[in-house]
Amino acid sequence: MVGINRPKGINIKSIKELGLIRESGHMLKQVKQIINSNITEGISTKELDAIAEKEIYKLGGKPGFKGLYGFPGSICASFNEEIVHGIPSSRKVKEGDILSIDCGVLYEDFNTDSAFTISIGSIPDNIKKLIRTTSEALNLGIKSAVPGNQIGDIGNSVESHSLENGFSVVKEYVGHGIGKKLHEDPQIPNYGQKSTGPQIIEGMALAIEPMLIVGGEKTIIDNDGWTVKTADSSMSAHFEDTIIITNNQYEVVT
């Protein structure tokens, strides 16, 4: 991976940088586990945010989201019809909710980004299917991210699986390259045609993040200026992992 004049979209340029993003991802994986274990009925998302921030600093990293573009939290916490970018608040988790948590870790100038959706208590079968299908779509997108393929192959895998299961794909918000900045080239839509878009090559670090909706694909932004919601108030789920492209394969670091 060492070299100069690398093509656009190369986020990892040396073995040292590869190690740093792996370590950032390892931290984020641990933070996700801590957050997940603390999601219980009655806890507020502000409390979850404090838990996440404390754990990130304890591990030696920094919150990747806090202050970025003015965002006030260390996590994004999005309920039910909220898709992404929910601001942590005093709102408490209750029976029947689904909650999407998105979190980022910055370690030695390298970012990683990951998200998951969890249900609290009993939820309808179609919402269970929504969560399961979104997780599956992420895995299929990741499996398409191999050297020689193109970014459109990732989006096609996500979209095909989503539509086959009766869900809409969010098109206004996409995955992205990641490295010294949280958002880098290339953009990674959750839709598209095979064999289109930038080629996937060694040295890329990618954050792949399917966002699926039970209803229509249209989105709106809440009055807080951050929280993205479904326009028809239908439920949404979100999963994300950061991966790196090595010589002949992908590696999930979060």
Order of alpha helices (4+ residues) and beta strands (2+ residues): alpha-alpha-beta-beta-beta-beta-beta-alpha-alpha-beta-beta-beta-beta-beta-beta-beta-beta-beta-beta
